[in-house]
């Protein structure tokens, strides 16, 4: 594979992180092939330690499959004026925080709406089976769909998708959609007239809400412009824009999302980290007046550490700017460690 070869992106239409990376590579105009379905698993997964998509093969032949580190790596490889980290350090940190919020909390909503309700289980298991094969006959697709459905529904408690957690997951999803609905009718992006890393983390999970039947019905009925916004974000290769004027206040959607992160995501990260430190395998917390409980995840400990490190490494002036914003949102104490 020569250095001039395009990147190869192995993914799936039903994978939120695949859609995140595809949208990012399209916006950055990074030459790539989109390889999806069964071939992605067959050809790419044996080349990575953790066999999950998306997987990207670089022109040098190396393989990568953690979406956020890949974006940071590709930002270095393509240091042009289409970068997704705002030029202002304070805004850059906020965009990273919201990207992480999207990756690690909005995925609860994605998994919930796909595998909690029977209509979604049936349709999406069949759609994902269709994506996995190129033909093969209806019976083959249905058999795969049934097996895949059973496996995914069986995994729901592991990621916190339970009847007990349903109220918080659905309420947080609706609040996020309401923030977007009020924002996208005025402007499409969070930190100016161009996308930041935050849009890609949020879009990845939300892209599936626009497909899965229950979530899609909700978007069409209550958040129709957010539903349409998802199509715009899927390919922004033609977008040219500027970062926002930082002398002005942050958009309401940014402060609103930060407040939700402070109310939900920060307690989630802290409860998980404390449980792991205490040698426990489950954790619980309360947010928006509703309970939440699930098994511990070591990966989220890494997320918390990465956020704290990024905040600690900010220039003093940026931290001074962010302290009142993050304090009001309920994020500061957690980020300071």
Steps between C-alpha positions, in 0.01 A plus 500: 500500500671818384511832684280651229225240543168613649415406856268200532209549738338173603167560670125459499199723440364374832815589694488849655878522527536398135266780399694740723830420329349495151348846554831625638703366207251643252517845659880490515511387135725209592513261204349171613308192396184415695489122550200383697303195599636148528824585327585749776490222758665238283786706362571753775422361843785245510744792475402676824517396864138589578286379206257792480423740217577745358844384401722717283798374305744783444701537178805370688315171561434554872158433655308720746156477662438739790310794354620789717873416489462449125358849459783654700751301297345601168494864612880480520527325165282759325600832659298723270233762563226237524599377847221421746658642815402866547793738492405642840632261771195544722259417217724211394470349847122546506470332161706205627285472812179498296647248256574271794150556639362394163719193473443372851154615609295546183592142413263398782216655307617341177516152654174552690290603202645221289461207738242589769178498297396194301423688178852642498657164585325337206559766238856587592620141539370438147655819363835414659477148361434645155808722538715205606440295186486560128196294423489141617125465516227604740535200729870563556431863585216414736700233682791739548262775614338277760833393645639851496188639665521247783867583556453877503191497719690277741777761519274795583548484879878513452475847347229623737196449279247368750138581593629677813729728296246566224360826649839673524619377160185614323476833685862586429450407135202731472679787672794465262267496200315807630827692523585405142153584372522853638852545361507351150225725365742789554840344433635151448816497708595547864815712484456706187410432138709181477490169690711421803586158638187533715266477201653170393474335842140612539403424139637145513247389760220724377538368146344175620206682660413610149478136385367288787119509484400618849770767519440607139128538567583716802733722295253538215215589735674720756841600363457508121781744425744300711395195300585681178820648647640147526501470122691826469767388746555167325695672220647844560773479239369819341487702821727803536473695821657684791531450873272715715585841641608410853428850628132403479312264729497128431194380309215374718542149360858484630413620848194273498700193402765588758231522768370155403856368509534645849171352614544155343837424347727630776311303772508196269877522455565560869275220622660256256855602598430482872339157468799363308741651752303331780509165320125498430344374179193728502427865565194719542422871498203733458454765232207722405321347800523149352712198599761333283703184557727277293818294505837672509701570185874555506493695173302782662777536759730579208247754372494679835880500517525639144257783579684590819834494322372721217359748750817505711715566192300803386672838502425697816293754308278227354442343840412842640246543221353155553480489880172695536347323198587152620412584860153619403454186289599274788808362323789683663544302821515169314746632243729640765519155663 
